[in-house]
Amino acid sequence: MKGLKGPLLTQDPSKIREIEKKVVKVARLLEKSYGPPPERRRQDPLETLILTILSQNTLDRNRDRAYERLKKKFGTWEAVLRAPLGVLARTIRVGGLARQKAKCVQETLRWVEEHFGKLDLTGLRTMDNEAIEQRIGALKGVGPKTLACLLLFGLGREAFPVDTHILRVGKRIGFIPERMAAPEAHRWMAPLVPKGRSLSLHLHLIRLGRTVCRPRNPRCETCLLKEACNTFVRKPEKLGVDRKP
């Protein structure tokens, strides 16, 4: 068993071993069905940070469209930082919450420039995860998910962002406690994910949550994880699943 940390420290070790085994089993089943994750271009760390801001409360395609329009309109981070707030908000409007996100983007860029001397976060690649968390965690509005996304997608590190799909699926299957909130779930999951499987498990659980383990009317009978799912096996009625012939 890996070195326990965070909320795992207060749990029964035998229970944690069971959860670890379940996470490993889920990771293998998903990879067997969905295949290895697609090759991804490692994002620039600052790009990852801005994309994470734009992704809040919207679909991935809207986030990507907002980001494409931002880059096309301004070209450089310096231009984004110095743009009138209203112009930036109109540019990223397709992503929703435009003025709020525009303000957050500019505040983030301003903070990066002040603390790193330039609009560039590639220097983070020489720092360990703990140092990065301490440094970037001081940035207003940066929570566990943003930090995990920065580590995983921007720096290629072992980290596990927990979005709404992963939180829902994890609770139903049984490797995230039912009453646990998203911020704590990041600390809970980090030591449970098999080394080298952070990216694939993250992407595969999101895919499962979008297409099968949906918030309403989950397609449990077709789910490849149903026999490993606590909710399906023990309380199918909780999901509105009719298992009668």
C-alpha positions as CSV (number, residue, x, y, z in Angstrom):
1,M,0.0,0.0,0.0
2,K,1.3,3.4,-0.9
3,G,2.2,6.0,1.7
4,L,-1.1,7.4,3.0
5,K,-1.7,11.1,3.1
6,G,-4.5,13.6,3.5
7,P,-8.0,12.2,4.4
8,L,-6.7,8.6,3.9
9,L,-4.8,8.8,7.2
10,T,-8.0,8.6,9.2
11,Q,-9.3,5.5,7.4
12,D,-9.1,1.8,8.2
13,P,-6.0,0.5,6.3
14,S,-8.0,-2.7,5.2
15,K,-10.7,-0.5,3.8
16,I,-8.1,1.6,1.9
17,R,-6.6,-1.6,0.4
18,E,-10.0,-2.6,-0.9
19,I,-10.5,0.9,-2.4
20,E,-7.1,0.8,-4.0
21,K,-7.9,-2.6,-5.6
22,K,-11.1,-1.3,-6.9
23,V,-9.4,1.8,-8.5
24,V,-6.9,-0.5,-10.1
25,K,-9.6,-2.8,-11.4
26,V,-11.6,0.1,-12.8
27,A,-8.6,1.6,-14.5
28,R,-7.8,-1.8,-16.2
29,L,-11.4,-2.4,-17.3
30,L,-11.7,1.1,-18.7
31,E,-8.4,0.9,-20.6
32,K,-9.3,-2.5,-21.9
33,S,-12.6,-1.2,-23.3
34,Y,-11.6,2.4,-24.3
35,G,-8.0,1.7,-25.2
36,P,-5.0,3.8,-24.1
37,P,-5.5,7.6,-24.0
38,P,-4.8,9.4,-27.3
39,E,-1.4,11.0,-27.7
40,R,-1.7,14.5,-26.4
41,R,0.5,17.5,-27.0
42,R,1.8,18.7,-23.7
43,Q,0.3,22.1,-23.1
44,D,2.2,25.1,-22.1
45,P,1.7,25.6,-18.3
46,L,0.3,29.1,-18.7
47,E,-2.0,27.9,-21.5
48,T,-3.3,25.2,-19.2
49,L,-4.0,27.7,-16.5
50,I,-6.0,29.9,-18.8
51,L,-7.9,26.9,-20.4
52,T,-8.9,25.8,-16.9
53,I,-10.3,29.2,-16.1
54,L,-12.3,29.2,-19.4
55,S,-13.6,25.7,-18.7
56,Q,-15.5,26.6,-15.6
57,N,-19.3,25.9,-16.0
58,T,-19.2,25.2,-19.7
59,L,-18.7,22.4,-22.2
60,D,-15.3,21.6,-23.5
61,R,-16.2,22.7,-27.0
62,N,-17.3,26.1,-25.8
63,R,-14.1,26.4,-23.7
64,D,-12.0,25.5,-26.8
65,R,-13.9,28.0,-29.0
66,A,-13.4,30.7,-26.5
67,Y,-9.7,30.0,-26.3
68,E,-9.3,29.9,-30.1
69,R,-11.0,33.3,-30.4
70,L,-8.9,34.7,-27.6
71,K,-5.6,33.6,-29.3
72,K,-6.8,34.8,-32.7
73,K,-7.9,38.2,-31.4
74,F,-4.9,39.0,-29.3
75,G,-2.1,36.7,-30.3
76,T,0.0,37.2,-27.2
77,W,-0.6,37.0,-23.4
78,E,0.8,40.6,-23.2
79,A,-2.1,41.7,-25.5
80,V,-4.6,39.8,-23.5
81,L,-3.4,41.3,-20.2
82,R,-3.6,44.9,-21.5
83,A,-6.8,44.6,-23.4
84,P,-9.9,46.5,-22.2
85,L,-11.9,44.2,-20.0
86,G,-15.1,44.6,-22.2
87,V,-13.2,43.6,-25.4
88,L,-11.8,40.5,-23.7
89,A,-15.2,39.6,-22.3
90,R,-16.9,39.9,-25.8
91,T,-14.1,37.8,-27.3
92,I,-14.6,34.8,-25.0
93,R,-18.4,35.2,-24.7
94,V,-19.1,31.8,-26.2
95,G,-17.6,30.2,-23.1
96,G,-20.2,31.8,-20.8
97,L,-19.6,33.9,-17.7
98,A,-17.6,36.1,-20.0
99,R,-17.0,39.2,-17.8
100,Q,-16.2,37.1,-14.7
101,K,-13.8,34.9,-16.7
102,A,-12.2,37.8,-18.5
103,K,-11.4,39.5,-15.1
104,C,-10.0,36.2,-13.8
105,V,-7.8,35.7,-16.8
106,Q,-6.3,39.2,-16.5
107,E,-5.8,38.9,-12.8
108,T,-4.0,35.6,-13.3
109,L,-1.8,37.0,-16.0
110,R,-1.0,40.0,-13.9
111,W,-0.1,37.8,-10.9
112,V,2.1,35.6,-13.1
113,E,4.0,38.7,-14.5
114,E,4.5,40.1,-11.0
115,H,5.7,36.8,-9.4
116,F,7.7,35.3,-12.3
117,G,8.9,38.5,-14.0
118,K,7.3,37.5,-17.3
119,L,4.2,35.9,-18.8
120,D,5.7,32.4,-18.8
121,L,5.3,29.5,-16.4
122,T,7.8,27.1,-18.0
123,G,10.1,27.6,-15.0
124,L,7.7,25.4,-13.1
125,R,9.1,22.4,-14.9
126,T,12.2,22.6,-12.6
127,M,10.1,22.6,-9.4
128,D,8.6,19.6,-7.6
129,N,4.9,19.3,-7.1
130,E,4.8,20.5,-3.6
131,A,6.7,23.7,-4.4
132,I,4.4,24.3,-7.4
133,E,1.3,23.8,-5.2
134,Q,2.7,26.3,-2.7
135,R,3.6,28.8,-5.3
136,I,0.6,28.6,-7.6
137,G,-1.8,27.9,-4.7
138,A,-1.3,31.5,-3.6
139,L,-3.0,32.7,-6.7
140,K,-6.6,33.8,-6.0
141,G,-9.2,31.5,-7.5
142,V,-6.8,28.5,-7.9
143,G,-8.2,25.5,-6.2
144,P,-7.3,21.8,-6.2
145,K,-8.8,21.1,-9.6
146,T,-6.8,23.9,-11.3
147,L,-3.6,22.8,-9.6
148,A,-4.2,19.2,-10.7
149,C,-4.9,20.2,-14.3
150,L,-1.8,22.3,-14.4
151,L,0.3,19.4,-13.1
152,L,-1.2,16.7,-15.3
153,F,-1.8,18.6,-18.6
154,G,0.7,21.4,-18.4
155,L,3.6,19.6,-16.8
156,G,3.0,15.9,-17.5
157,R,3.1,15.1,-13.8
158,E,1.2,12.4,-11.8
159,A,-1.9,14.3,-10.7
160,F,-5.6,13.5,-10.8
161,P,-8.2,16.3,-11.4
162,V,-11.6,15.4,-10.1
163,D,-14.4,17.0,-12.2
164,T,-18.2,16.6,-11.7
165,H,-18.3,13.4,-13.8
166,I,-15.5,11.8,-11.9
167,L,-17.0,12.8,-8.5
168,R,-20.3,11.3,-9.5
169,V,-18.9,8.1,-10.9
170,G,-16.5,7.6,-8.0
171,K,-19.2,7.9,-5.5
172,R,-21.5,5.5,-7.3
173,I,-18.8,2.9,-7.8
174,G,-17.6,3.3,-4.3
175,F,-14.1,4.7,-4.3
176,I,-15.1,8.2,-3.3
177,P,-17.1,8.6,0.0
178,E,-20.7,9.7,-0.7
179,R,-20.6,12.8,1.4
180,M,-17.1,14.0,0.2
181,A,-17.0,17.3,-1.5
182,A,-14.9,17.9,-4.7
183,P,-12.0,19.8,-3.0
184,E,-11.4,17.0,-0.6
185,A,-11.8,14.3,-3.3
186,H,-8.7,15.6,-5.0
187,R,-6.6,14.8,-1.9
188,W,-8.4,11.6,-1.4
189,M,-7.9,10.2,-5.0
190,A,-4.3,11.3,-5.5
191,P,-2.6,8.4,-3.6
192,L,-5.1,5.9,-4.9
193,V,-4.6,6.2,-8.6
194,P,-2.1,3.7,-10.0
195,K,1.2,5.3,-11.1
196,G,1.3,6.0,-14.8
197,R,-2.5,5.8,-15.1
198,S,-3.5,9.3,-14.0
199,L,-4.2,10.6,-17.5
200,S,-6.0,7.5,-18.8
201,L,-8.2,7.1,-15.7
202,H,-9.1,10.8,-15.7
203,L,-10.1,10.8,-19.4
204,H,-11.9,7.4,-19.3
205,L,-13.9,8.2,-16.2
206,I,-15.0,11.5,-17.8
207,R,-16.0,9.6,-20.9
208,L,-18.0,7.1,-18.9
209,G,-19.7,9.8,-16.9
210,R,-20.8,11.6,-20.0
211,T,-22.0,8.7,-22.0
212,V,-23.1,6.0,-19.5
213,C,-23.0,7.0,-15.9
214,R,-25.0,10.1,-16.5
215,P,-26.5,12.3,-13.7
216,R,-30.0,11.2,-14.7
217,N,-31.1,8.0,-16.3
218,P,-27.7,6.3,-16.2
219,R,-27.3,3.4,-18.6
220,C,-26.4,0.9,-15.9
221,E,-27.3,-2.3,-17.8
222,T,-24.8,-1.4,-20.5
223,C,-22.0,-0.2,-18.2
224,L,-18.8,-2.2,-18.3
225,L,-18.2,-1.4,-14.6
226,K,-21.7,-2.4,-13.3
227,E,-20.4,-5.5,-11.4
228,A,-17.8,-3.4,-9.6
229,C,-20.3,-0.6,-8.8
230,N,-21.5,-0.5,-5.2
231,T,-24.7,1.4,-6.1
232,F,-25.7,-0.9,-8.9
233,V,-25.0,-4.1,-7.0
234,R,-26.5,-3.1,-3.7
235,K,-29.0,-0.3,-4.4
236,P,-30.1,-0.3,-8.0
237,E,-33.4,1.5,-7.1
238,K,-31.3,4.5,-6.0
239,L,-30.3,5.1,-9.6
240,G,-33.8,4.3,-10.9
241,V,-32.6,1.0,-12.4
242,D,-35.1,-1.7,-13.0
243,R,-33.3,-5.0,-12.8
244,K,-36.5,-7.2,-13.0
245,P,-36.6,-9.5,-16.1
